[in-house]
Amino acid sequence: MHFCPQCGATLVPEARFCVECGARLTPAGAAQARFTPAFVLVIAGLAIAGLAAAALVLRNLPARERALSEVAASGDGGGSGMPADHPAIKIPQSAIDFINDLERRAQAKPNDRALWDQLGDVTSRAAIFDPAYYQRALAAYGHVLKLDPDNPAALRGVGNVNYDLHHYDEAIAAYEHYLKQKPGDPDVLTDLGTMYLSSGNPDQAILQYRQALLADPKFFQAHYNLGVAYGEENQAAQARASFERALELAPDDRARADVKQALASLGSPGGAPASAAVEPAAATFHEAVEQMIRALPIAGNKVTAVQWPAQNHARVMMQDFPMDSMPPFARTSFLANLRSAVMAAMKKYQVSGPVTVDLVDAASGRTMESQTFNYAQPGGGAPSAASAGTGAAPGGDFQGAVAEMMRALPIAGRKVQALRWSAPTRATVLMDNFPMASMPPFVRERFLVHVKQGLESAKRAHHVSTPVELDIADAASGAVMESVTQ
């Protein structure tokens, strides 16, 4: 594993520039970390009474990016780094006392969510300089989530801490849960994309960055990171187009210099001009849906046309895309991506739905799958999607409804391989690569709450009065990881 010599972030394998700060990379420069003198000034903020307020203002960026943004704001122009043997930066005692006092006050008020969230903010900020604070930050945010499992601020805090710790799966889980509460947040979509990119999934990263840009077409960081993701996919024309758009939107000289370095790393443009890769921003809901569907990993290049027989009804014509023979986990992942793409367009253009998307085999005209989406406006609950054409729609059989519920769960849904029913109300849910034993307690607890709530909803909808039992099992070994009865 290598780290950026400028900001210390973990590098994507074979990357030519840093996803976090944009620094151009060389083999010799990837092994040691350095900090500019201005970076030292960041710690000074920990010694003042306004620490908590500053943390709240800056919480929209992961910790390392928060620090870097402050360094940029401090006006360092020297570019000189500290010597390798420079003493470690220490948190001032006054800041340590402030944090400890805040923790004592929080302990005395266990139901004060705002105070515990503030403690999470402050300790996550301190963790930039002393990693021991990361666990204290996670504990504080975890306390908030025990009181309010859907608390957006705490979910984002957990995502940011795990982002900094390079715990990709945990960060992805927290960000996706957050986005269920606040869909379309371009900052969190961009952070989620970066976690996918860092975990070796540039196609998923591209999808998240494009959704961020649908929400905010002038978001510099999403354009820049999209260029990085396209570069990792060896799509040089698209990478160049994204970087050139980022250059137009760069907020300052430093950002412009970073983008120019990234462009230089691509080499001289060849073949078609970069402008050919620039896709015009969608002007209508229909255009946005089509753009997002064509950007889907794997499936996007199979789309031959998107037809609209009605205002809220799309027929997506697919060439050589046999859904019936797709492995269950691949099918689930594809449908989850489709849902995310359509919901992003619905939010952008304030389309509440229902919106139906038929996936049609272009050669035969047969509808392989139909998905119907409803977007709840702010304050109206979370977005929802119901599937049709596979026997899982509301109003179908109870077992189909349970299967749909499991496959729609955040994070876990895409890991569902199959449901096997040994009795009308007893099933084994086979999960791919879903190690429940190593899940953080609050994540495990929230997953089980979602399962129980989903079971209760399915029971009410289908008038099932007897207890329902689900065994959550590892698909590879068959071992039951958890049993749920509702």
Secondary structure, DSSP 4 states (H G I P E B T S, - for coil): --B-TTT-PBPPTT-SB-TTT--B--GGGSS-----HHHHHHGGGGGSTTHHHHHHHHTTS-HHHHHHHHHHHTT----PPPPTTPPPP---HHHHHHHHHHHHHHHH-TT-HHHHHHHHHHHHHHTTT-TTHHHHHHHHHHHHHHH-TT-HHHHHHHHHHHHHHT-HHHHHHHHHHHHHHSTT-HHHHHHHHHHHHHTT-HHHHHHHHHHHHHH-TT-HHHHHHHHHHHHHTT-HHHHHHHHHHHHHH--SHHHHHHHHHHHHHT-S--SS-GGGGPPPPP-SHHHHHHHHHHTSTTTGGGEEEEEEEETTEEEEEESS--GGGS-HHHHHHHHHHHHHHHHHHHHHTT--S-EEEEEEETTT--EEEEEEEE-PPTTS---EEEEESSS-STTS-HHHHHHHHHHTSTTGGGGEEEEEEEETTEEEEEESS--GGGS-HHHHHHHHHHHHHHHHHHHHHTT--S--EEEEEETTT--EEEEEE-
